[in-house]
């Protein structure tokens, strides 16, 4: 299994910055895709940024120029640096990993989520 533990998040004023971190642990063989999704109240969960073990990513337009994802394959961590935050970025941000576990092949795993609130 894979456990994802998030840190960071909190309350920030519009225009400010936050950094989210996620560390994966457990009995997995490898992690393919790893990153972040978010969900605001009453909205569907949406992709923020993920990165493959090879460094490929395809972030949505609202991320470009503001958010940066870093991944450390050796440490099984992923970090999301969020700059120029807007009130509409307020949501619960959840860490995501697509990992290979013995006997299960590729499976998706989620962290518990961390709240990001951007005040206007």
C-alpha positions as CSV (number, residue, x, y, z in Angstrom):
1,X,0.0,0.0,0.0
2,X,0.9,3.6,-0.3
3,X,0.5,6.3,2.3
4,X,0.6,10.0,1.2
5,X,1.3,12.6,3.9
6,X,0.7,16.2,3.0
7,X,2.0,19.3,4.7
8,X,1.7,23.0,4.0
9,X,-1.5,24.8,3.1
10,X,-3.2,27.4,5.3
11,X,-4.5,30.9,4.9
12,X,-2.9,33.5,2.7
13,X,-3.9,36.8,1.2
14,X,-4.4,37.2,-2.5
15,X,-1.1,37.6,-4.3
16,X,0.7,35.5,-1.7
17,X,2.5,32.2,-1.9
18,X,2.2,28.8,-0.3
19,X,4.1,25.6,-0.6
20,X,2.6,22.2,-0.3
21,X,4.6,19.0,0.2
22,X,3.7,15.4,0.0
23,X,5.7,12.3,1.0
24,X,4.9,8.8,-0.1
25,X,5.7,5.8,2.0
26,X,4.7,2.1,2.1
27,X,5.4,-1.1,0.2
28,X,5.4,0.1,-3.4
29,X,7.7,-0.8,-6.2
30,X,7.6,2.5,-8.0
31,X,5.5,5.6,-8.5
32,X,4.6,6.7,-12.0
33,X,2.6,9.8,-11.8
34,X,2.6,12.0,-8.7
35,X,1.2,15.4,-7.9
36,X,-1.8,17.4,-6.8
37,X,-5.5,17.7,-7.4
38,X,-7.9,20.2,-5.7
39,X,-11.6,20.4,-4.9
40,X,-13.5,23.4,-3.9
41,X,-16.9,23.2,-2.2
42,X,-19.6,22.3,-4.7
43,X,-17.1,21.7,-7.4
44,X,-15.6,18.6,-9.0
45,X,-12.0,17.6,-8.2
46,X,-9.7,19.0,-10.8
47,X,-6.1,18.5,-11.8
48,X,-3.6,21.0,-10.5
49,X,-0.2,19.5,-11.5
50,X,1.3,16.1,-11.7
51,X,4.7,14.8,-12.9
52,X,5.8,11.5,-14.1
53,X,8.9,9.8,-12.8
54,X,10.5,10.9,-16.1
55,X,9.6,14.5,-15.5
56,X,6.7,14.9,-17.9
57,X,3.8,17.0,-16.9
58,X,0.8,18.7,-18.6
59,X,-0.6,21.3,-16.2
60,X,-3.8,23.1,-16.9
61,X,-3.8,26.7,-18.1
62,X,-4.7,28.2,-14.7
63,X,-1.5,26.8,-13.2
64,X,0.9,28.1,-15.9
65,X,3.1,30.9,-14.7
66,X,1.9,30.7,-11.1
67,X,2.4,27.1,-9.8
68,X,5.5,25.0,-10.0
69,X,5.7,21.3,-9.2
70,X,8.9,19.7,-8.0
71,X,9.4,16.0,-7.6
72,X,12.2,14.1,-5.9
73,X,12.1,10.5,-7.1
74,X,14.7,9.3,-4.7
75,X,12.8,10.6,-1.7
76,X,9.3,9.9,-3.1
77,X,8.2,13.5,-2.5
78,X,6.4,16.1,-4.5
79,X,6.2,19.8,-3.8
80,X,3.8,22.4,-5.2
81,X,5.0,26.0,-5.0
82,X,2.0,28.2,-5.5
83,X,2.6,31.9,-6.2
84,X,0.3,34.8,-7.1
85,X,-2.6,33.0,-5.3
86,X,-6.1,34.1,-6.1
87,X,-9.3,33.6,-4.0
88,X,-10.5,31.1,-6.6
89,X,-7.5,28.9,-5.8
90,X,-9.1,28.2,-2.4
91,X,-9.8,24.5,-2.1
92,X,-8.8,21.3,-0.5
93,X,-5.6,20.2,-2.2
94,X,-4.9,16.4,-2.2
95,X,-1.7,14.6,-3.0
96,X,-2.1,11.9,-5.7
97,X,0.2,9.0,-6.7
98,X,-0.1,6.3,-9.3
99,X,2.0,3.6,-7.9
100,X,2.9,0.0,-8.5
101,X,2.3,-2.3,-5.6
102,X,3.2,-5.9,-5.4
103,X,0.2,-8.0,-6.5
104,X,-1.9,-5.1,-7.6
105,X,-0.1,-3.4,-10.5
106,X,-0.7,0.3,-11.0
107,X,-3.2,1.8,-8.5
108,X,-4.2,5.3,-7.6
109,X,-3.7,6.6,-4.0
110,X,-4.8,9.8,-2.4
111,X,-3.7,11.8,0.6
112,X,-6.2,13.2,3.1
113,X,-6.0,16.7,1.7
114,X,-4.9,20.0,3.0
115,X,-6.9,23.2,3.0
116,X,-5.8,26.2,1.1
117,X,-7.7,29.4,1.7
118,X,-6.9,32.6,-0.2
119,X,-8.5,35.8,1.2
120,X,-9.3,38.8,-1.0
